[in-house]
C-alpha cells in the first residue's frame, strides 16, 4: 500500500509542480490571468460547469461521436486488414491507396464531408472513424502477417483447415496488434470529432471550446481541453478492459486447438 502511494505521488509530482508554478506565475496579475488563466480559475469554472446540464450534453455528444467512430472505423479496418493479408492481389492494389489516404489530414477534408453528410452526427462520426480505420487496417494486417510468419507452417503441417487457422491462430495472434492500433487511434477519433465540431456544430466539446475562445474565456477553453483528455483516458481504460476479456477468451480457444 505504501509503495503504491509512493508511485502515485511520484507520477503526480510533475503535475503538482507545474500547477503550483502556473498559479504562482499568474497570481495577482490580471493580464496574465486573462492570457493564461490559472488552476484556481479553471477549478472554479469546472465546479460551475459540472453543476449545469450544458457541459454534460456536450461531453455526451462528443463521446457518442468518438465511440461510434472507434467502433465503425475499427471494425472496417480489422476486416479490411485481414482481407489484405488473405488476398495478396488485393493487398498489392489497396496498399498504395491506404498510404495515400493516410497522408491526407482530416482537417483538409472536413469541409467536404460536412457538405456531403451535413452538420449532424453522421459527418462527425465519419471524421472520427477516418483515422481509426487507417490505423486499424495497418495494425490488423501487420498483426496477421506477423502471426502467419510464426505459426502458419506449423498449423498447416498439423492439417488445420483454412477457417480454423484464421479463427484460432490469426485472429487471436493479431489481437495484440489490433488493441494497440485502436488505443493509438483514440486520439485520432477525438481529433476527427473535435475538428468536425470546430468547423460546424451546435454541440460537443469542440463547439464548447470554440465558443469559449470567441468570448476570450481562457479558463473555459482549458476546462474544455481537460475534458477531452479525460475522455481519452476513459476510452483507453475501457478499450483495455474489453480487449483483455476478449484476449482471455481467445487464448482459451487457442489452447483447445
N, C-alpha and C positions, 0 to 999 in steps of 0.2 A: 504493500500500500504506500509506504514511504517512497519507494523507488518510483512508483507511478506518479506520485505528486511531484517529485524532483524532475522527472522527464517532462511533465506537463508545464512546469514552471520554466524549464529550460527552453521549451518550444515557444512559450508565450513571452519570454523576456524581450526579444527584439521588438515585438508589437507594443509591449508596455513602454519600452524606452522611446519608441517612435511617437506614441500618443502623448507621452509626457513632454517630449521636446516640442511637438506640434502645439500643444496647449500653452507651453511657456513662450514659444516664439510669437504667437499672435495675441497674447494676453495684454489687455489694456489698449490695443491699437485697433481702432475701428476700421481703418483702411485695410490692414492685414486680415482682419476677420471677414471683411467683405470679399477679399480676393481668395482666401484660403479656408474660410470658416474656422471651426475648431472642434475638437472632440465633444466638448460640453454642448456646443450648439447643435451638433449632429444628434447627440443623445436626446436633447430636448425636442428636436424635430421628429425623431423616431418615436418618442413617447406620445407626441400629439398625433402622429400619423397612424400608429397602430391602434389607437382608440377610435379611428374613423373607418367607415366602410370602403372608401375610395381606394386606399392603398391595397387592401386585401383583394379587391376586384382586379386591380392592375396586376398584382402578383399572380392571381389565378389565371388571367388571360395569357400572360407570358408563359407560365408553367404549362398550360394546355398546349400552346403553340410548340414549345420546345419538346414536350413529351411525345406529341403526335409526330413531330419531325424526326425524333430519335427512333420511334417505332417503325414508321413507314420507310424512312431512309435506311435504317439498319436492316430491316427485312429484305428490301430490294437489293441492298448491297451484298448481303450474305448470299442470296440466291444467285445473283449475277457472278459473284466471285467464285462460287463453287462450280457454276456452269462454265466459266472461263477455264478453270482447272480441268474439268472433264472433257472439254472440247477444244483441242489445240487450234483448229481453224478459226473458231470464234474468238479465241484469245488473241490470235495474231491480228484479227480485224478490229477488235474492240479496244485493245490496249492503247493505240495512239490517240483514239478519241477520248478515252478516260484521262490520259495525261493532258490533253488539250483542255478538257473541261476543268481539270484541277488547277490550271493556270489562270482561270477566269475568276477575278474577285467577285464575291457575291454582291458587293455594292454596285458593281458595274451593270448587273442585270436586274437589280431590284426595281428600277422604274418600269422596265419592260414586263416583269412578272406582275406588277401591280396593274398595268394596262390590260394584260391578258386575263388576270384572275380577280381583279377588283381589290378593294381596300379591306376586305373582310378576312376571316380566319384562313381561308384556303391559301392565299398568297403568302402569308406569314409561315404557314406550315411547310410550303414548298421551299421557301428560303431557308428555313431551319433544317429541312431534310436534305438539302443540296449538298452541304459539306459533309453531313453524316454519311450519305450514300457513297461519296467518293472515297472517304477514308475506309469505310467498311468493305467496299469492293476490294481494295488493295489488301487489307488485312486478312480477309477471308480467303482470298486467292493465295496469298503467301503462306498462310497457315495450312491450307490444304496441300499446297506444293511441298512444304517442309515435312508434313506428316507422311505424305506419299513417298518421298525420298527415303524416309527412315523405315517405313513399315510395309509398303506396298508389295515388295518382292516376297517378303516372308508370308504375308496373308495369302497371296496367290499360290505359293508353294503348299499351303495347307488346304487348297481347294476352295477358298472362300468365294462366294458369289459376289458379283459387282455391287448389288444393293447392300449386302452385308458389310462390304468394305467401306462404302460411303457412310452407312448408318452407325457402325460400331468402331470404325477406325478414323476415317477422315473428319467427320463432324466433331466427335469428342476431341480428337487431336488438334483441330484448328480452333477449338473453343477459346483457348487462352489468347490467341491472336485476335479473335473477334471481340472478346471482353476488352482487351487493350484498345482496339480500334474504336469501340463505342465510347469508352471512357475518354479517349483522346478527342472524340468528336462532340462531346458535350459542350465544349467551348464554341465549336463551330455552329452547333444548333442554337445556342444562346445568341451568338453573333448574328446569325441569319434572322432570327425572330426580332432581335433588337433593331437591326437595320430596317426591316420591314415596318416596324412600329415608328422608327425615327423618320422614315420617308413619308409615311402617310398612315395614320391610325387614330382611333378615338379612345383607345385604352391600351394598357400594358405598361411595363416599366420603361420601355423606350419612349413612349409618349409622355410618361410621367417626368422623365429626366429632361426631355426636350422642352416641356412646358416650364419646368423649374429653371432651366437655363435661360429661357426667354425672359424670365422675370428676375434674372440675376440672383436667384436664391441658391447660393452655393451649398449651404447645409443640406438643402433638399436634394440637390444634384448628387452630393456624396452619399446621402442616405439611399437614393435610388441605386447607385453603383454597388453599395454594400448589399442590397437585396439581390442583385444579380449574382454576386459572389456567393451569398448564402444559398441561392437556388442551385448554383453549380456544385457546391459541397453536398447538398441534399441529394441531388441526382447521382453524383458519384457514389455515395454510400448506398443508395437504392440499387443502382446497377450492380455494384459489387455483391450485395446481398442476394439479389435474384440469380445472378450467374453462378454464385457459389452453390446454391441449391441445385441448379441445372448441372453444374460440373460434377457434383457428387452422384447425381442420378446417372449421368452418362458414364462415369467411372465404374459404377456397378454393372452397367450393360457391357462395358468393355471387358471386365473381369469374367463375365459369364460367356464371353465369345469363345 
